[in-house]
Amino acid sequence: MANRKKLNPDESPRAALGVRLRTLREGRGWTQEDLSDRMGYSATHISGVEIGRRTPTPKFTASADKALGTGESLARQGEAVLNPAILDGFPQFVVQEGRAVEIRLFELGVLPGLFQSPAYAAAITEGAVQRGAITEQQGDERLTLLDRRQRSLERTPPPQIYAVLDESCLMQQVGGPRVMSTALDHLLALARLPNTVIQVSRFDLGARRSFYTPVTLVTMPDRSQVAYAESALSGQLQRESRFVGPLFTAYHQLQAEALSQAESVAVINQVRKGMS
């Protein structure tokens, strides 16, 4: 134990996965040899992944999920490790999102990933490929990860989702009128679900708006709360209550200032009809 390497899960996606694998293993009282017997990988290989020296392959993470009974959780996190187009911090957030009982989000400019129709998501990804921001392979991996995130919401019971969308999310033409029409139809369908509340924040909210950048807030099964926000270069996952608490307060204030769901649905319908 004296030589046990300590890792900072915020150091990199690879370190975050290694820490989580070690935590899951030790939480079951297993040695690396015990996990080796269940996975078919050597204890040395498992140790390498846990301390961040080996990159986990999709086959490895799928085997670990099966051995540990974690569904596709490690596989999703492993995909993010392999994809440098995904911001640091996001892999850790995806894990939290997949377990959350409540998700609160505020978005600007584009529809949130969880609410994107396949054609809308493909149009955004294609734009990134054309700009040279990511490769076609990375684009495919992004879409695969998004599909898994969206499917994770179908679990039983599903998480309660509260979304406040800046009006710009509806006005920004992504993929052309046909893609936008389908995307808004999909958004309206989501608004009809019993576990989803969608509100629109109008442009004239002005100084009364609480956020000027996107933010996602999640509540875990033990009622702990986590916040995630992105800059152009990185994503940050925040767990400390002294930082997260004020964000939840600001979010509730934003919900109070935004249109009700009924009013928001009417606005979305109006925008949708204007694209016909």
Secondary structure as UniProt FT lines:
FT   TURN            2..3
FT   TURN            9..10
FT   HELIX           13..27
FT   TURN            28..29
FT   HELIX           32..39
FT   HELIX           43..50
FT   TURN            51..52
FT   HELIX           58..68
FT   TURN            71..72
FT   HELIX           73..82
FT   TURN            84..85
FT   TURN            88..89
FT   HELIX           90..97
FT   TURN            98..99
FT   STRAND          102..107
FT   HELIX           113..115
FT   HELIX           118..130
FT   TURN            131..132
FT   HELIX           136..152
FT   TURN            153..154
FT   STRAND          160..166
FT   HELIX           168..171
FT   HELIX           177..191
FT   TURN            194..195
FT   STRAND          196..201
FT   HELIX           203..208
FT   STRAND          215..219
FT   TURN            221..222
FT   STRAND          225..230
FT   STRAND          235..238
FT   HELIX           241..257
FT   HELIX           261..274
//
